[in-house]
Amino acid sequence: MTSSVIRVLPVALAAVWFATAASAGQCEKHYSAVGVPLVTPIVFESWMDFKGLAPDKALKRMARAVKSEGFSGIKVDSGRLIITAYQESTGSGRTQKLTVTAKKTKDGTRARVSFKIKAGQVAADRHVRPGMCKILNAADG
């Protein structure tokens, strides 16, 4: 009996790891950053598809995640299925804009997040990417 548990445990752990990697992988796969640091605005973007999920439910869940990420001025437009918010982290008064959308697809929802920083500002991928993926993954609950 003990040997069967020892054989099954690595398989179960591998299944959990692969499921987690697949979820994180979709956000990572679609992640991009376009712009020249300090010279032009930089736009960070990613998106994920969620099968069988209603856009309004996804939007509501992502709004909670936006709040937990410390954004201000959060506006949720349930009719247009869009969230806008801003962040001011430098003390300069120059805000960075976040836009989150949920769009109905034929079999679920496509959630998209965009984070734009202004020319002269910088943000490291290692800080932006996890926050964006947290917001997108929140769509699924």
Backbone as a chain_set.jsonl record, in Angstrom:
{"seq": "MTSSVIRVLPVALAAVWFATAASAGQCEKHYSAVGVPLVTPIVFESWMDFKGLAPDKALKRMARAVKSEGFSGIKVDSGRLIITAYQESTGSGRTQKLTVTAKKTKDGTRARVSFKIKAGQVAADRHVRPGMCKILNAADG", "coords": {"N": [[0.823, -1.198, 0.0], [1.894, 1.292, 0.801], [3.887, 1.617, -1.131], [2.366, 2.042, -3.434], [1.256, 4.544, -2.929], [3.527, 6.08, -2.934], [4.228, 5.85, -5.598], [2.041, 7.092, -6.865], [1.957, 9.7, -5.849], [4.108, 11.381, -7.042], [3.042, 11.523, -9.653], [0.592, 12.814, -9.234], [1.494, 15.274, -8.206], [2.924, 16.178, -10.423], [0.814, 16.521, -12.238], [-0.586, 18.652, -11.039], [1.406, 20.617, -11.196], [1.713, 20.852, -14.009], [-0.87, 21.772, -14.712], [-0.916, 24.247, -13.407], [1.263, 25.472, -14.674], [0.292, 25.544, -17.283], [-1.785, 27.371, -17.064], [-0.445, 29.706, -16.169], [1.246, 29.812, -18.29], [-0.274, 30.62, -20.54], [-0.754, 33.345, -20.124], [1.882, 34.251, -19.979], [2.782, 33.496, -22.533], [1.383, 35.23, -24.22], [2.26, 37.664, -23.443], [3.618, 40.929, -23.855], [5.88, 43.672, -24.354], [6.127, 46.866, -25.513], [8.006, 49.515, -26.728], [10.41, 52.138, -26.048], [12.463, 52.289, -23.355], [12.432, 55.123, -21.237], [12.441, 56.844, -23.448], [10.178, 56.59, -25.183], [6.618, 56.058, -24.657], [5.801, 53.025, -22.887], [4.101, 50.073, -23.519], [2.666, 47.465, -21.904], [1.3, 44.315, -22.432], [-1.085, 41.618, -22.277], [-3.06, 38.625, -22.733], [-5.736, 36.29, -22.173], [-7.67, 33.359, -22.845], [-10.792, 32.085, -21.752], [-12.621, 29.328, -21.498], [-16.107, 28.761, -21.536], [-16.755, 30.77, -19.707], [-18.533, 33.56, -18.575], [-18.386, 36.915, -19.774], [-19.135, 39.111, -18.067], [-18.92, 38.042, -15.508], [-16.201, 37.418, -15.443], [-15.129, 40.01, -15.642], [-15.966, 41.2, -13.232], [-14.545, 39.665, -11.355], [-11.911, 40.246, -12.13], [-11.837, 42.954, -11.543], [-11.736, 42.99, -8.762], [-9.172, 41.934, -8.431], [-7.631, 43.947, -9.602], [-7.977, 45.98, -7.746], [-6.721, 44.777, -5.551], [-4.129, 44.879, -6.406], [-3.35, 47.418, -5.911], [-4.155, 49.646, -7.404], [-5.535, 52.867, -8.27], [-8.435, 55.03, -8.649], [-10.278, 53.308, -9.862], [-12.455, 52.311, -12.343], [-15.286, 50.672, -13.348], [-16.891, 49.641, -16.142], [-19.586, 48.088, -16.757], [-21.302, 47.743, -18.913], [-19.762, 48.177, -21.227], [-17.847, 46.351, -20.706], [-15.287, 46.903, -19.503], [-12.472, 47.871, -17.576], [-10.905, 50.587, -16.076], [-8.037, 52.064, -14.639], [-5.561, 53.657, -12.553], [-2.118, 54.141, -11.607], [0.206, 55.547, -9.423], [3.351, 55.591, -8.711], [5.793, 56.77, -8.376], [5.941, 59.193, -7.128], [5.953, 61.454, -8.565], [3.628, 62.379, -9.583], [2.875, 61.656, -12.078], [0.876, 59.503, -13.719], [0.387, 55.965, -14.339], [-1.382, 54.048, -16.681], [-3.907, 51.576, -16.522], [-5.726, 49.213, -18.347], [-8.353, 46.982, -18.594], [-10.073, 44.412, -20.2], [-12.974, 42.426, -21.044], [-14.07, 40.229, -23.336], [-16.675, 38.754, -25.161], [-16.408, 35.569, -26.563], [-16.847, 32.932, -29.014], [-16.971, 30.63, -27.468], [-16.659, 31.402, -24.807], [-14.768, 33.683, -22.929], [-12.511, 36.298, -23.729], [-9.999, 37.705, -21.983], [-8.232, 40.686, -21.519], [-5.373, 42.624, -20.736], [-3.82, 45.767, -20.358], [-1.085, 47.814, -19.706], [0.123, 50.966, -19.433], [2.921, 53.017, -19.486], [4.312, 56.292, -19.221], [6.455, 58.202, -21.463], [9.776, 58.582, -20.368], [9.438, 57.266, -18.03], [10.072, 54.188, -16.285], [9.585, 50.652, -15.989], [10.014, 47.485, -14.638], [9.93, 44.314, -16.215], [9.856, 42.125, -14.497], [8.33, 43.006, -12.411], [5.959, 43.991, -13.528], [4.824, 41.93, -15.158], [4.028, 39.69, -13.374], [1.937, 40.933, -11.901], [0.107, 41.628, -13.916], [-0.527, 39.08, -14.886], [-1.687, 38.01, -12.61], [-4.029, 39.522, -12.451], [-5.31, 38.739, -14.859], [-5.564, 35.93, -14.447], [-7.342, 35.962, -12.35], [-9.81, 36.187, -13.508], [-10.884, 33.707, -13.916], [-11.553, 32.912, -11.441]], "CA": [[0.0, 0.0, 0.0], [2.769, 2.456, 0.859], [4.59, 1.79, -2.4], [1.456, 2.609, -4.429], [1.145, 5.962, -2.622], [4.785, 6.689, -3.371], [4.189, 5.924, -7.062], [0.978, 7.983, -7.289], [2.235, 11.061, -5.42], [4.783, 12.174, -8.072], [2.146, 11.729, -10.785], [-0.368, 13.841, -8.82], [2.22, 16.54, -8.141], [3.219, 16.585, -11.805], [-0.435, 16.999, -12.826], [-0.834, 19.988, -10.485], [2.413, 21.52, -11.759], [1.39, 21.104, -15.41], [-2.073, 22.601, -14.776], [-0.5, 25.595, -13.018], [2.13, 25.976, -15.737], [-0.538, 25.843, -18.459], [-2.515, 28.612, -16.789], [0.531, 30.792, -16.201], [1.825, 29.812, -19.62], [-1.074, 31.371, -21.503], [-0.475, 34.76, -19.877], [3.28, 34.459, -20.365], [2.894, 33.333, -23.986], [0.805, 36.389, -24.897], [2.8, 38.886, -22.835], [4.537, 41.713, -24.677], [6.19, 45.031, -23.92], [6.532, 47.599, -26.706], [8.413, 50.889, -26.456], [11.819, 52.349, -25.729], [12.521, 52.839, -21.998], [12.78, 56.527, -21.031], [12.324, 57.633, -24.672], [8.788, 56.555, -25.64], [5.76, 55.3, -23.74], [5.913, 51.571, -22.977], [2.818, 49.408, -23.322], [2.756, 46.052, -21.537], [-0.002, 43.703, -22.714], [-1.249, 40.171, -22.325], [-4.45, 38.194, -22.8], [-6.016, 34.869, -21.942], [-9.013, 32.892, -23.179], [-11.415, 31.257, -20.734], [-13.741, 28.594, -22.078], [-17.291, 28.607, -20.708], [-16.844, 31.825, -18.703], [-19.271, 34.746, -19.016], [-17.567, 38.119, -19.667], [-19.456, 39.943, -16.909], [-18.362, 37.378, -14.326], [-14.75, 37.604, -15.536], [-14.839, 41.412, -15.36], [-16.164, 41.426, -11.794], [-13.42, 39.036, -10.656], [-10.685, 40.989, -12.426], [-11.907, 44.238, -10.834], [-11.222, 42.74, -7.405], [-7.721, 41.751, -8.53], [-7.059, 45.273, -9.87], [-7.957, 46.664, -6.45], [-5.706, 44.146, -4.697], [-2.804, 45.247, -6.917], [-3.045, 48.759, -5.442], [-4.489, 50.694, -8.361], [-6.469, 53.903, -7.824], [-9.345, 55.524, -9.678], [-10.817, 52.146, -10.579], [-13.79, 52.496, -12.926], [-15.772, 49.468, -14.013], [-18.007, 49.895, -17.054], [-20.156, 46.76, -17.006], [-21.913, 47.73, -20.239], [-18.706, 48.051, -22.24], [-16.966, 45.287, -20.221], [-13.949, 47.466, -19.428], [-12.015, 48.438, -16.306], [-9.774, 51.502, -16.196], [-7.474, 52.436, -13.348], [-4.232, 54.235, -12.68], [-1.169, 53.923, -10.524], [1.246, 56.565, -9.337], [4.269, 54.962, -7.764], [7.089, 57.447, -8.352], [5.869, 60.436, -6.367], [6.041, 62.568, -9.519], [2.287, 62.785, -9.999], [2.625, 61.126, -13.426], [0.225, 58.206, -13.528], [0.465, 54.894, -15.318], [-2.768, 53.656, -16.933], [-4.246, 50.166, -16.69], [-7.003, 48.945, -18.998], [-8.674, 45.556, -18.573], [-11.32, 44.163, -20.927], [-13.498, 41.069, -21.162], [-14.835, 40.201, -24.592], [-17.317, 37.472, -25.428], [-15.96, 34.786, -27.708], [-17.877, 31.939, -29.331], [-17.092, 29.612, -26.426], [-16.294, 31.899, -23.485], [-14.336, 35.072, -22.763], [-11.109, 36.684, -23.871], [-9.634, 38.776, -21.058], [-7.03, 41.374, -21.987], [-4.902, 43.678, -19.845], [-2.818, 46.657, -20.938], [-0.527, 48.738, -18.721], [0.899, 51.932, -20.216], [3.683, 54.01, -18.747], [4.641, 57.431, -20.078], [7.859, 58.424, -21.824], [10.544, 59.076, -19.231], [9.228, 56.354, -16.912], [10.494, 52.807, -16.519], [8.987, 49.602, -15.161], [10.677, 46.217, -14.929], [9.068, 43.175, -16.534], [9.736, 41.23, -13.334], [7.291, 43.549, -11.545], [4.723, 44.19, -14.285], [4.266, 40.663, -15.651], [3.258, 38.932, -12.376], [0.704, 41.652, -11.577], [-0.822, 41.485, -15.035], [-0.994, 37.693, -14.93], [-2.59, 37.834, -11.465], [-5.323, 40.103, -12.842], [-5.931, 37.872, -15.864], [-5.928, 34.65, -13.849], [-8.48, 36.182, -11.456], [-11.04, 36.066, -14.291], [-11.38, 32.348, -13.783], [-11.924, 32.662, -10.055]], "C": [[0.864, 1.258, 0.0], [3.466, 2.685, -0.467], [3.669, 2.365, -3.475], [1.255, 4.104, -4.195], [2.395, 6.689, -3.119], [4.809, 6.817, -4.891], [3.167, 6.95, -7.551], [1.292, 9.444, -6.957], [3.003, 11.877, -6.464], [3.899, 12.464, -9.285], [1.145, 12.832, -10.453], [0.305, 15.207, -8.757], [2.555, 17.054, -9.536], [1.962, 17.137, -12.477], [-0.769, 18.403, -12.338], [0.136, 20.986, -11.086], [2.083, 21.858, -13.208], [0.154, 21.975, -15.555], [-1.736, 24.043, -14.434], [0.348, 26.218, -14.12], [1.32, 26.332, -16.974], [-1.284, 27.15, -18.265], [-1.57, 29.81, -16.85], [1.108, 30.921, -17.6], [1.052, 30.629, -20.625], [-0.82, 32.876, -21.349], [0.947, 35.089, -20.339], [3.45, 34.433, -21.889], [2.427, 34.579, -24.731], [1.345, 37.722, -24.391], [3.745, 39.602, -23.806], [4.757, 43.072, -24.035], [6.754, 45.748, -25.136], [6.835, 49.045, -26.326], [9.892, 50.94, -26.123], [11.893, 53.002, -24.354], [13.104, 54.253, -21.968], [12.577, 57.417, -22.254], [10.876, 57.724, -25.156], [7.926, 55.906, -24.553], [6.019, 53.802, -23.932], [4.548, 50.989, -22.664], [3.088, 47.924, -23.08], [1.366, 45.472, -21.773], [0.065, 42.194, -22.576], [-2.737, 39.862, -22.406], [-4.543, 36.701, -22.558], [-7.446, 34.568, -22.376], [-9.503, 31.959, -22.078], [-12.674, 30.628, -21.312], [-14.884, 28.487, -21.063], [-17.468, 29.663, -19.623], [-17.551, 33.046, -19.289], [-18.413, 35.995, -18.808], [-17.863, 38.974, -18.435], [-18.904, 39.357, -15.61], [-16.84, 37.561, -14.295], [-14.368, 39.028, -15.151], [-14.936, 41.712, -13.866], [-14.984, 40.855, -10.996], [-12.116, 39.8, -10.887], [-10.668, 42.338, -11.73], [-11.395, 44.092, -9.41], [-9.702, 42.6, -7.418], [-7.018, 43.082, -8.791], [-6.94, 46.037, -8.555], [-6.858, 46.09, -5.558], [-4.281, 44.466, -5.145], [-2.451, 46.699, -6.597], [-3.313, 49.883, -6.431], [-5.514, 51.655, -7.759], [-7.4, 54.268, -8.972], [-9.978, 54.416, -10.49], [-12.242, 52.44, -11.032], [-14.155, 51.233, -13.691], [-16.987, 49.84, -14.844], [-18.557, 48.528, -17.466], [-20.796, 46.648, -18.383], [-20.898, 47.509, -21.349], [-17.701, 46.956, -21.896], [-15.503, 45.743, -20.17], [-13.691, 48.034, -18.026], [-10.872, 49.388, -16.642], [-9.328, 51.87, -14.79], [-6.125, 53.079, -13.597], [-3.41, 53.939, -11.445], [-0.153, 55.052, -10.573], [2.212, 56.086, -8.275], [5.589, 55.712, -7.617], [7.11, 58.693, -7.474], [5.903, 61.669, -7.261], [4.674, 63.125, -9.895], [1.939, 62.319, -11.398], [2.101, 59.704, -13.287], [0.512, 57.236, -14.673], [-0.95, 54.326, -15.451], [-2.898, 52.149, -17.16], [-5.612, 50.075, -17.348], [-7.194, 47.435, -19.038], [-10.002, 45.38, -19.296], [-11.691, 42.688, -20.881], [-14.4, 41.062, -22.391], [-15.407, 38.799, -24.808], [-16.718, 36.838, -26.682], [-17.023, 33.719, -27.964], [-18.034, 30.886, -28.233], [-16.677, 30.088, -25.029], [-15.942, 33.371, -23.495], [-12.855, 35.212, -23.069], [-10.885, 37.882, -22.946], [-8.309, 39.36, -21.522], [-6.673, 42.455, -20.976], [-3.786, 44.453, -20.536], [-2.384, 47.641, -19.853], [0.421, 49.662, -19.464], [1.606, 52.91, -19.287], [4.157, 55.079, -19.72], [6.128, 57.492, -20.391], [8.571, 59.036, -20.626], [10.378, 58.209, -17.994], [9.727, 54.971, -17.286], [9.744, 51.887, -15.568], [9.626, 48.29, -15.586], [9.653, 45.117, -15.202], [8.826, 42.306, -15.302], [8.701, 41.729, -12.331], [5.947, 43.631, -12.266], [4.058, 42.863, -14.634], [3.482, 39.896, -14.58], [1.941, 39.612, -11.997], [-0.339, 41.514, -12.665], [-1.392, 40.066, -15.082], [-1.92, 37.391, -13.758], [-3.976, 38.365, -11.816], [-6.032, 39.196, -13.848], [-6.393, 36.547, -15.258], [-7.122, 34.775, -12.91], [-9.802, 36.02, -12.196], [-11.7, 34.706, -14.094], [-11.75, 31.978, -12.347], [-10.809, 32.093, -9.316]], "O": [[0.578, 2.198, -0.741], [3.624, 3.831, -0.89], [4.133, 3.102, -4.344], [1.099, 4.86, -5.154], [2.307, 7.791, -3.661], [5.352, 7.787, -5.42], [3.407, 7.616, -8.559], [0.924, 10.336, -7.721], [2.582, 12.995, -6.758], [3.998, 13.538, -9.88], [0.872, 13.692, -11.29], [-0.267, 16.196, -9.215], [2.472, 18.256, -9.788], [2.04, 18.121, -13.212], [-1.187, 19.252, -13.125], [-0.265, 22.091, -11.452], [2.161, 23.021, -13.603], [0.118, 22.839, -16.431], [-2.215, 24.965, -15.094], [0.156, 27.387, -14.457], [1.624, 27.317, -17.648], [-1.402, 27.947, -19.196], [-1.865, 30.808, -17.506], [1.424, 32.025, -18.044], [1.653, 31.273, -21.484], [-0.689, 33.59, -22.343], [1.172, 36.095, -21.012], [4.174, 35.252, -22.455], [3.004, 34.945, -25.755], [0.933, 38.783, -24.859], [4.558, 38.973, -24.483], [3.923, 43.556, -23.27], [7.739, 45.302, -25.725], [6.025, 49.713, -25.684], [10.538, 49.909, -25.939], [11.444, 54.136, -24.184], [14.128, 54.535, -22.59], [12.543, 58.639, -22.113], [10.401, 58.806, -25.499], [8.452, 55.278, -23.634], [6.41, 53.37, -25.017], [3.913, 51.357, -21.676], [3.654, 47.228, -23.923], [0.367, 46.064, -21.364], [1.119, 41.578, -22.736], [-3.574, 40.735, -22.175], [-3.575, 35.957, -22.714], [-8.324, 35.425, -22.283], [-8.743, 31.153, -21.542], [-13.662, 31.312, -21.579], [-14.667, 28.168, -19.894], [-18.263, 29.465, -18.704], [-17.202, 33.508, -20.375], [-17.771, 36.125, -17.765], [-16.939, 39.508, -17.822], [-18.473, 40.093, -14.722], [-16.265, 37.828, -13.24], [-13.4, 39.237, -14.421], [-14.08, 42.399, -13.308], [-14.49, 41.496, -10.068], [-11.318, 39.98, -9.967], [-9.6, 42.825, -11.359], [-10.697, 44.972, -8.906], [-9.023, 43.093, -6.517], [-5.933, 43.323, -8.262], [-5.917, 46.668, -8.287], [-6.145, 46.837, -4.888], [-3.337, 44.341, -4.364], [-1.375, 47.168, -6.967], [-2.746, 50.968, -6.299], [-6.263, 51.292, -6.853], [-7.183, 53.87, -10.117], [-10.192, 54.575, -11.692], [-13.115, 52.769, -10.228], [-13.419, 50.788, -14.572], [-17.995, 50.302, -14.31], [-18.058, 47.897, -18.399], [-20.828, 45.561, -18.961], [-21.14, 46.753, -22.289], [-16.807, 46.659, -22.689], [-14.608, 45.086, -20.703], [-14.582, 48.598, -17.39], [-9.972, 49.035, -17.405], [-10.141, 51.973, -13.871], [-5.607, 53.051, -14.713], [-3.924, 53.548, -10.397], [0.289, 55.457, -11.648], [1.927, 56.166, -7.08], [6.426, 55.319, -6.805], [8.179, 59.189, -7.119], [5.884, 62.798, -6.771], [4.574, 64.214, -10.459], [0.826, 62.555, -11.868], [2.798, 58.817, -12.796], [0.83, 57.629, -15.795], [-1.64, 54.143, -14.449], [-2.113, 51.538, -17.885], [-6.547, 50.774, -16.956], [-6.304, 46.699, -19.464], [-10.953, 46.117, -19.037], [-10.837, 41.819, -20.703], [-15.377, 41.808, -22.461], [-14.709, 37.796, -24.656], [-16.549, 37.489, -27.713], [-17.993, 33.616, -27.213], [-19.111, 30.31, -28.081], [-16.377, 29.267, -24.162], [-16.698, 34.204, -23.994], [-12.049, 34.352, -22.712], [-11.503, 38.934, -23.11], [-7.382, 38.63, -21.873], [-7.551, 43.119, -20.427], [-2.927, 43.879, -21.206], [-3.22, 48.229, -19.167], [1.402, 49.212, -20.056], [0.99, 53.541, -18.427], [4.376, 54.804, -20.899], [6.952, 56.912, -19.683], [8.025, 59.909, -19.951], [11.097, 58.39, -17.011], [9.798, 54.625, -18.466], [9.326, 52.294, -14.485], [9.761, 48.023, -16.78], [8.641, 45.006, -14.509], [7.719, 41.811, -15.093], [8.241, 40.959, -11.487], [4.907, 43.364, -11.664], [2.856, 42.697, -14.426], [2.355, 39.48, -14.853], [0.934, 38.934, -11.794], [-1.52, 41.308, -12.386], [-2.59, 39.876, -15.292], [-2.847, 36.594, -13.898], [-4.982, 37.725, -11.51], [-7.222, 38.918, -13.702], [-7.504, 36.096, -15.535], [-7.842, 33.8, -12.695], [-10.822, 35.741, -11.566], [-12.925, 34.586, -14.106], [-12.204, 30.865, -12.079], [-10.936, 31.815, -8.124]]}, "num_chains": 1, "name": "protein.A"}
